[in-house]
């Protein structure tokens, strides 16, 4: 596919646009590039060819930024085999994983695959160690994320820093849904390439009552009549399924696949149950054995429990897919759908943004996501899943519309995509303030004048019309810097008269710890106080007190404790553990009164109360390592418990980096290193080495361990064919991916140790008396 010169070899059946895009003059000259194509147009292949070219021909490191942890892990599984064969390293930066700064490799080049947050921390660490120029290429998938909340702000900050500090790093951004490309081109100083290529034609329809209309922007009202739905409903079925979902679904399943996007999680489960209630018995016979295996597999994952809805729907080839599933369950369901064992998934919008699961027909249950009317970007993402290259000759999407929403939907399907606007100001603590803090901390810009120069190169600098009339950009910056000085994160003076003063700002130890730990500025002072208080009397009889410190601050607002459960959990603690509750500020009398419904006179901080409740959840989880049991005990969905665990693992690793910067917190370092590991894997210790391999989750790790594969070396040297024979429900593709991911991890660990040896044996150049 590649050779070492500048020529590029591509596959004979490469679509013309991919060839054109790769041969662009601007790419040959290493200019930045933004390219956009419809979903499933093959954007990723172009990026991957450029990544390989950078690693192998130009011998530079590459950073690939993806929106979600699950996609990072999928990409690592996919690209590890290339790394093993072609001799480069693939390193994971997601959740609590990733080394800062990364190990400097003498021989092999690294491909860092990162989430938005970890990508930012990685870039910071490269700037700090003067290694940002080692980064030859940065690829950003889903570039439209720039306009989405705090993650958009972090992505903008990351790209602005790369543009400002490294002239030789090429940036390539891709997306299926971009509108105001001009602004993004200005910001990234990039060329733009677009094409409407789609390997499979997409036909868009809307359904109103029992009529299906084709979406046609050429006609006056945007729709043209296509057909009447052909179905015979009994009055009982008409009541159960007024939107004729069953009629729409049975036109394609079980021989072809179908996705139904629903507004809420509950709605997904209801739709899945309702459809299988009214399907004919023949549906059960389709690939029956494999469906039984899937239910068995889910049972093993849940240590004997299966969700009753899935137990009922899977025999019909139907399942739901949303964030209420555990990682293990989600993966099993996705694999079963990809291989055609399941033919219908009822899912929420997260599926559209995340995993690549295409279908012959995509049905949108309603033009809403939760209670909000659908945005054009979301609509495009969802319908983009229709039509599988190489399988279907066409894909179709059907949006189910109620009479009352007709005019809104007409506007939706014919409107342009939403514009992408900077979030630096909207997300103050994670955006503007966090940027100003790290600019000074990394010495990128240390005077007002330098900061102003930097800010002109951000997306906000390009879109200054977003600023209110009252304040100019330099005034916003001045306010931000003063606020940081007030919080004790920066030192220096900002003179009133002259904005562009040459007065140099410096960062305080607390400021440095905050940006290096990627701590949200809204909580950094609170965190410092909590850790300081912990030093006065940390209770280490169990890890309850430490877990409290590692429970993320930002999840407490969404939690409402069940007081009876709170009291029951409290009563099960030992005397020393009960003292923890008292120390953090939740007295026993308060919990007892709440549980018995009495009035409370004393003021107790509700954020602390909620945080301790979530700590109880984590404490039980780390002790029992079974998400199912814990979610039943606390009456929470297992997906919520899983997400809490993931956030706590990430936060614990941030906390560790925070403490490493502050001398007074030296004692926390060893404790948090261990705790981060416990939270990241949350399994019995012997399974951890296997779970470090990308794509091996708990259920799979247990199978491997029981079959005698107990270490990383066992997996790296395994024969995929033997694995398939010994491990149930393992496809050949998965077996190969596991082996190559294990090989990659093993070689990465071995290389790191070799680098350390070389570093130790290096003869210093400044030995006294040798000149």
N, C-alpha and C positions, 0 to 999 in steps of 0.2 A: 504494500500500500504506500510505503514511503521509501525514498532513498535519501542518502545523506547530503546530496547536493541541494540546489534550490528547486529542482524539478519535483513535481508532485505526481504520484501515480494514484489513480482512483479506480474503483471497481467499474467494470464495463457497464453495469446497469445503473450507475449513479444518475439520479435525476439531473436534468440540465442545470437547474438553479444551483444545486450544490457545487457542481463543477464551476459555474460562473462565479459563485460567491468565493470559492477557494482561490480562483485565479484573479480576483480583483486587484487592480493596480495598487490600491491603498493598502491591501494586506501585504503585498510584496514589499511595500515601503514601510511596513510595520506601523501604519497609522492605526488609531483606535477605530473600532467598528461597532455599530449597532445594527442588528438585522432582525427583521420580524417576519414570521410566517404563520399560517394557521396551525393550530394544534395538530400534531401527528404529521406535520409536513417534513419531518426529518431534520429539525434544527440541531439536535444533539450530535448527530454524526459529524457535522461540519466542525462543531466545537471540539469534538474528540480528536479529529484528524489534526486540528491546529495544536491541540495539547501535545499529541505525540510528536509532532514536528518540533515543537519547542524543546521538549525533554531530550529527544534523540539527536536532532540535527543541530540545534543551537546550544544544547547542553545547559539549559537554565531551568530553575525550579518553576513550578506552576501552581497557582491557587485557583481552585474552582469553588465558587460560592453558590450554595443551593438553599432553598427556603426552609426545608424541614429535616429533622433528624432522620426520619424514615427514608427520605430520598438520598441523604448522604450515605446511609448504610447500604442502600440498594446499589448506588453507584460504586461503592468500594468493592462490593461483591463482584460487580460487572467488570471493573477495570484491574482487579488484582492479578488476573491471569495474564494480562498484557504486561504488567510490571514484572511478573516472575519470568516470562519469556524474553522480554526486551531489556531487562536489567535496570528498571528504575523503581523507586519506592512509592507506595501509596499510603499516605498517613491520614488518619481520621481525626477531625476536629469537630466534635459534636457532643452535646450533653456535658459530661464531666471529663471527656477525653481530649487529649492534645497536650503537647509540651510547649512551654513558653520560656525563652525563645526555642524554636525547634533546633534539634541537634544539627550542627554544621557538618555536612557530609563531604568527605574528601573526593570520593569517586562517583558514587551514584547520585542522580538527581532525584528530587522529591516532587510528587504530585500531592499537594495538600487538598483534601476535600473537606469543606467546612460549611457549617451553618452560618447565617449572617452574623450572629453574636460572636462566635468563636473566630470567624474570619477577621473580625475587627480586632480582637485581642491579639491574633497572630500578626497582623500588619503592625500594630503598635510595638510588639516585641521585636520585629525585624527593624523598625525605624530606630528603636532605642539602641540596638546593638550594631547599627550602621550596616545592616545587611539587606536593606530593602532593594538594592540594585541586583541582588541574586535572583529576584523574582522577575522572570522574563515575561510572563503572561498571566493576566487575571481574567477568568471567564465568569460572568455573572448570568445565571439562568433566571428567568422570570424577572427581568429588569423593571417591570412595572411595579414591583414591590417597593420601589423608591417612594411611591405615593401612599404607602400603607402604614400609618401609625408609627410606633416607636421603632419597629424593625426597619421601616423605610428610612427613618432618621439615621439609624446606625449604619445602614448600607451607604447612605449619602456621605456620612463622615468618613467611612472606610475608603471610598473611591476618591474623595477630595484629598485625603492624605496621600494616597498613592500618586495622584496627579501632581501634587505639590512637591513631593520629596524624591520622586524617581522619574527621570526623563526617559529611561530606557524600558520601562515596564509598559507593555501593550495591554490595553483593556478591551475586552470584547463582551458586549451585552446582547442578550437575545430575549425575545418575548413574543407571545402570540397576540398580546393585546396592548398595543401602544397607540396613543393618539398624538399628543403634542411633542412629536419627535424633535422638532426644532430646538426646544428648550434643552432636551437631553443631549442633543448633538453639541450644543454650545457648552454645556456643562462638561461633557466628556471629551470635548474637542475631537469629535468622531465623525466618520463617514457613515452613510446610512444605506442599507441594502434591503429591499423588500421584494416579495414575490407572493402570488396567490396560490402557489402550487400546493395541491393536496393530493396524495396518492389515490384517495377514494373520494368520489363526489359526495358532498353533504347536502341533503335536501331538508329544508326547514319547514315545519308545519305548526299550526296551532289548532287546538280542538275546542270548539264552543258547542255545548250541548252534544248532539250526535253528528255534528258536521266537522269535517277536517278541511282546513284551508291551507293552501301553500303560501308561504311568506314571499311576497313579490314586491320589491321596492318600486318597480316601474309603474304599478297601478296606483290609482288615486288613493284608495284607502289602505293600501299596503298588503291586502290579502286577496287571493283568488280562490274560488271554490275548487276543491280537489275531489272529495268523495264523501258519501255518507257511510258511517260506520255500519258494518254488516254484523249484527249480533241478535240473538234471541235471549232476552232476560226474563226470568220469572219475576213476579212482583217482589218476592222476598229478596232476590238478588239485586233488584233495582234499588231497594232500600239500603242494602249493605254496600253497594258499589255505585253510587249515583254518577261518578265520573267515568264509568266504563273502563276502569284500569284493566280489568280482567280481559275484556275484549281486545284492548290494545296489546296486552302482553301475549295472549295466546296466538296472535298472528305470527309471532317470531319464535317463542320458546316451544319445545326444548332443543330444537335443532340449531337455533342461533341464540346469541346472547343478548341480554337486554339490561339496561340500568334504569332505575327510577330514582330521580333526585327528589328528596322530600325536605320540607322546610325545617322539621325538628327531628330529634333523635326518636322521640316517642312515636312520631308519625311513621318513621322508617319501620319500626317494629310492628305497628298496627297494619301497615300496608302489606308487609310480608305475611303476617298471620292471615289477613283477610283473603289474599290471593290464594293461599294454599287450601283454605277451607272450601273454596268453590272449584278447585281444579279436578279434572277427571282422574280416576284411579290410574290410568295409563301412565301418567307422569311419574308415578313412583317407580315404574319398571325401568325407566331410562337410567343406565349406569348405576343400578341399584347397589351392587357390591361396593363400589367406590364411595357412594354416599354413606353407607354404613361405616366404612373405614373412617370417613371424615368425622362422624359423630363420636366414634371410639377415640379418635385422636384428640378431639376437643375435650373428651372426658378425662383423658390422661393429663391434658394441660391444666384442667381445673381441679386436679387431684380428686376425681370422682364426681365433680359437679359439672353439669352442662346447663347453659341458659335454657329454660323451658321453651322460649320462643324458637330458638334455633333447633331444638330437639324436634319440634313440631314441623318446622319449615324445610329443613335440609332434605328429608326424604323426598320432597317434591322438587329438589334442585334449586331451592330459594333460600336466601339468607339476608340479614341486614348488615350494614357496615357503617359504623360511626365511632366517635371517640369514646363511647361507653364500653368498647371491647378492650381486652388487654392486648399488649403487643403480640403475644403468642397467638391469640385467637385471630387477630386481624390478619396475621401472616398466613395462617392455615386457610382462612376463607379466601384471601386473595389468590393463593396458589390453586385452590380448588376451582375458582372462577376462571383463572387463566387457562387451566387444562380442560375446561368444559364440563367438569363434574357438576358445578353449579351453573345455572343458565340465567338466573335473575338475581340482581342485588338491589335492595332498597337502601339508598345511602344518602348521607348529608353532603353539603357542598365541599367538605374537606377532601373528599375523594377526588373531586375535579381538580383541585389545586395540587394534589399530591401524587398518588401512585398512578402508574400508567396502565389503566385497565379499560381497554376499548370495548365497544359493543356494536352490534348491528343496528339496534334502535335505542335511543336515549329518550326517556319520558321525563318531563319536568312536571311534578305533581301539582305545583302551584307556582306562580311567579313571585315567591317570597323566600327569603332565607331568614329563619326565625320569624320576627315580626316585621322585618324591613323588606320593602319592595326590592325586587331583583335589580342589580346594577348590570349595565351592559357587559362589563368585563367578566362578571360572574357568569352571565348567560353564555357568553362566548366560550368560557372555559368548559362549561358543562356540555354544551352541544358539540364541542370539539372532540369529545370522547366517542362520537358516533362514527362507525365505519372502520374496519380493521384492515390495514394494508395487507394485501396478499390473500385475504380471506373473503372479504365482501366486495361486491362491485360497486355498492353505494351504501352510505350510512344515512340514517334519517333521525331527526329530532322532532318530538311532538310536545308542545307546551300546552298543558291543560288550563283553560281560562274560564273563569266565571264571568257571567254577563257584566257584573259591576266593574270588572277590571279591564274590560275590552279596550277602552280608549288608552289606558296606561300601557297596555301590552303593545298596542299599535305604535305608540311612541317608542317603546323599548326596542322592538325589533328593527325599526328603521332609523334609530338614533345612532350617532357616532359613538365611539368608545369614550369613556371618561378621560379627562386630562390627568396628568400625573403631576402633583404639586409637592414641593418640599415640606417636610414635617418638622424641620428643625425648631420652628417657633411653637408649634402646637404641642410638641413633646418636650416641655422645657427641661426637666431634669435629665431625661435620657437623650435629649437632643442638644440644643444650644449650649446649656451649661456644661454638660459632659464633654462636648467638643472643646470649649474654651479651656477647661481644666487640662485635658490631655495635650492641647497645643503647647501650653506652657510647660507641662510636665515632660514632654518629649523634646522640649526646646525647638519645636518647629517654628513657633512664633512667640516671642517673649516681651514685645512692646506693643502698645496699642496700635501703632502704625503697622507692624508686621501682621498682627491679628486681622486688621482691616484688609490688608492685601490678601491674606489667605481666604477670608470670607467672600471676597469677590469671585473666587474660583469655585464656590459651592453652587449647588442647584438653587439655593436661596439667593445667592448673589446674582444668578441669572434671572430669577423671578422676583425682583425687588418690588413688583407691584403687589405682592402678598403682604407687604408691610403696611401697617396702618398709616394714615396720613400724618399722625402726630409725630411719629418717630422715624428717624433715618436709620440705616443699617448701623452706622457707627455709634449712634446713641443706644441702640439695642445691645451692641457689643459692650459698650461702657457699663450699662446697667448690669449685664451678665457678669462682668469681671468684678464689679463692686460687690455683687451678691456673693461671689466665691470668696472674696477677701473677708467679708462679714462672717461667712460660715467657717472661716479658719482653714480653708483649703488652699488659698493662695496668699502670698505676702507681696506688699508693694503699695505704691500710691498711684492714684490716677488723678491727675490735676484737673481742676474744674475747667479752667479757661481753654486749655489747648488739648483737644482730643488726641492729636497725633504726638503726644509727648514721648520722649525717648526713654522714659522711666522703665527700668527692667523689672518684670514680674518674676517671682520664683514660686515654686510649689512647696507646700509644707509636707511633712511626713504623712499626715492624715490624707492630704490631697493625693499624694503619690499612691498610697495604699488603695485609695478609692478607685482611681482609674485603672490601676494594675489588676485589681480584683473585679473590674467591670461591675462595681456596685452602683446601683441607682442612687443618684445624689439626693433623692428624697429621703433616703434611709441611712445615709452614711454616718451622720452624727449619732443617731439612735443605735446603730450597730456598734459603734465605738463604745458608747455607754454600756450597752449590754455585755460586751466582751470584758470591759473593765470591771464591771460588777461581778462577772464570772470569776475573775482572778481572786476576788476576796473570799470566795467560798464555793469552788466548783465541786459538785458532788459526783464522785466517780464510782460509786458502788455499782451503778449500771450506766448505760449510755443515755439515759433519759435527759439529763441536763444538757449534754452536748447536742443531742438531737433538737432540743428546744432552740439552741443557738443556731442550728442549721435549718430550722423551719423558715421558709422564705416569707418575707414581710408582705409581699404583694398578693399572697393567696388568702390572707386572713379575712379580707372584706367579703369574699364570696362564700364564707362558711357560716352556717347557723347551727350551733351545737344542739344536740338532743340531750336535755339536762339529766334525764334518768340514766342514759348511757354514760354521760360524763361522770356522774356519781359512782356508778358501778365500776368504771375503769379506775377511778381514784381509789376506791376501797380495795382494789386488788393490788395496789402498790405497797411496797415495803415502807417502813417508817422513814427511812432515809430518802426514798423516792418521793414520799408525800411532802417532805421538807422542800423539795425542788419547787413544787407548786407554790409554796409559801414564799420562797425566795424571789421567784419571778413576779409575784404579786397577785396570786389567785388563792385566797385563804379557803380552807375547807368549809368554813361556815357559809361562805358565799355560794359554793356549789350545792351544799345541802339545802339552803334556802331556795335557790333557784329550782332544784328538783322537786321541792315540796310546794312550790308556787307561792312562797311568802314574799312580802315586800322587802326591799333592800334599801337600807339607809345609806350605807357607806358607798363611796364612789369607787368602782373598780373599772380599770381600763378595758373596754370591750375588745380592742385589738389584741391585748395580751391574753385575755380569756380564750378568744378564738384560736390564737396561735398555739396555746398550750393544748387545746383540744386536738388540733391537727398533729401536734407532737405525739399525743397518745396514739393516734392512728399510725404514725410512722414507727413508734416504739413497738407496738403490737406486730407490725409488719416485719420489722427487722428480726423480731424474736421468732415469729412463726413462719416467715417467708412464704405465706400463702395468701395471695391477694383475695381469693374467693372468701376464705374464712373471715378475713378482716373486713371486707365490704359488707358481709352479713352482720358481723358484730356491731358495726357503726351505722348500719342502714344507709350506706352510700353506694353509688354505682361503682362497679369494679374499675371502669375506665377512669373515674374521678380519682380513685385510690392510686391507680397506675400513674396518672399525670402528676399527682402530688409527689409520688416517689421520684419521678423523673426530675421535677423542679427542685426537690430537696437535694438530689445528687448534684445537679448543676450548681446550686447555691453553695453547697458545701465546698465544691472545688473553687468557687469564687472567694469564699471565706478564707480558704487556705492561702490563696495568693495575697489577700488583704493582710493576713497575719504575718506573712513572710516579710512584708515591708516594714512592720513595726516591731522594733526590738523588744518592747515590753510584752508582746504577745508570743514570745518564743515557745512557750509551753504548749500553745495550741497546735503547733505545726505537726508534731507526731500524732496527736490525737485526731486531728482532722484528716490526715492522710489516710488513716485506717477507716475513719467514718465514711469518707467519700467512697472508698472501695465497697464498704458494706451497702451503702445506699445505691451505688451504681448497679450492682449485680443482684443484691437482695436474694441470695440463694445460699445453700449450704457451702461452706468454704471450698470443698473439693471440686465444685463445678466452676469456680471462677476462671481457672486457666482456659477452660474450653469456651466460656462465654466472652472471653476477650476477642475471639475470632468474629469478624463481621458476619452477621446473619445467623449466628448460633444463639438462639434464645433458650430459656430455661428448659422447656420440654425436650428440645433437641439435645441439649447438653446432658440431660438425664439419660436419654437413650444411648448416646455415645459412651457415657461413663459406664453404664451397665454392660455395654458390649465390649468393654475393655480398652476403649480409647480414653486414657485418663490425663494425658498431658498434651501440650501444644505440639511437641515433637511427634507424638503418636499420630496426630491429625495431619501434620505437614508431610509425613512420610506414608500416609495411608494410600491404598489403591482405591480409586473411586468405585471400581466394579465390586470390590469386596464390601465397601461401605453399603452399596445398594442392597446387596444380599443380606447384610446383617441388621440394617436399620429399616424399620417399617416406614411407609409413607415418605420415602426419599427418592426424588427423581434423579436421573443421571445428571441433569444440568445442575441441580442443587449440590449433588455430591462433588462434582468438579469444582463448583464455586467454593465450597467449604475447604477443599484441599488447597486450592490456590490462595484463598484468603489466609489460611493457616501458614502456608509457605511464606507469604508476604510478611506476616507479622513476625514470624521466626527470624527471617533475614533482617528485618528492621531492628529487632532486639539485638541480634548478633552484631550487626554493623555498629550499633550505638556503643556496645562494649568495646569493639575494636577501636572506634574513634577515641574512647577514653584512654585505652592503652597507649595509642600513638601520642596523645596529648601529654600523658605522664612521662613518656620517654623522650619528649622533644628537648633538645639541648637549648637552654636559654641563650639569647644573643648578648645579654648584658652582664655576663659573669665578671666580677671585679678583677682587674689585672690581666684581662685577656686581650686588651687592645694593643 
